[in-house]
Amino acid sequence: MNALTLPDIAAQASRQALPLDWVGMCGIALPVLFDGQRLSAKADAGVSLDDGEARGIHMSRLYLALEMLEQENLSPALLRRVLQNFLQSHEGLSHNAFLKIHTELLLKRPALISPLAGWKTYPVSIEASLKNTMFHVELKIDVPYSSTCPCSAALSRQLIQQQFVDDFANRSLQHADVLAWLGSTKGIVATPHSQRSNAQLQLRLDDYLDDLPLIAAINDAEAALGTAVQTAVKRADEQAFALANGQNLMFCEDAARRLNLALKRSPGINAFHVRVVHAESLHAHDAVAESRWNWEAA
């Protein structure tokens, strides 16, 4: 008895002839390799359906092509090969291919002073497209940091000055008395407010890159901001962090400008969109600033 041929409904003609911009799957679980790490990821894979007469695409072919991501480190070349596979498996149906990979990069970061170190995660998305032979890669990275409000710092200093006047009015100043006053809660009557903040980087890469500059972009952003959040710390590290915050007072506008200047100097980036969010500790709302470079033309 001959086996029946399994029906291929996707190969049937569409009742409404109409091309579609994107057809595929979202949230595909898979492992990916980056910088020697095996990372848990979710992928969105799709192609355009340019043949309006076709009922649908072959989603299983996209799924199977993603196995390439398990075998070697993520790179622009690997992403291009995956997209080319998408199109080769849909010859005659599709001209454009798309791939998004969502994961968390795990980096071990040293403490500021002590020999301690700890792990930090950075949410990362890698978006690649192949449109009519034009290949593009974009990175999205979230970088947490601390920000201390300059206005709050100035108001705190004024209160400390006023307390100094009140405590030492009509008194001769003695070095030991002033030193003790500076180290007491009576003297430092106010402190500026800080908040955990987040820089959302969206970077478009040059086409010639051999590697994905994820770690370099994170390092450049943290160096520009000066107050990256810490992991394992001792008191000396906490004191150094307090010093860094005091020397890097910034509104959200300051943070966005710092990142703009730093990313313009970063090799391999030809356009970016930066969004910084300061989760206010004074207000119940956030302070936000955005900056773009070459983004409209990208």
QUIQUIDA-V481128 format. One record per helix or strand of 3 or more residues. SS is the DSSP state (~ for helix, > for strand). FROM is the first residue (numbers start at 1). LEN is the number of residues. If there is no record, write none. Layout:
BEGIN
ss: {SS | SS}
from: {FROM | FROM}
len: {LEN | LEN}
END
This chain:
BEGIN
ss: {~ | > | > | ~ | ~ | > | > | > | ~ | ~ | > | ~ | ~ | ~ | > | >}
from: {9 | 20 | 37 | 59 | 76 | 96 | 117 | 134 | 150 | 175 | 194 | 214 | 235 | 252 | 269 | 286}
len: {3 | 15 | 13 | 12 | 13 | 15 | 15 | 15 | 19 | 8 | 12 | 12 | 13 | 13 | 11 | 8}
END
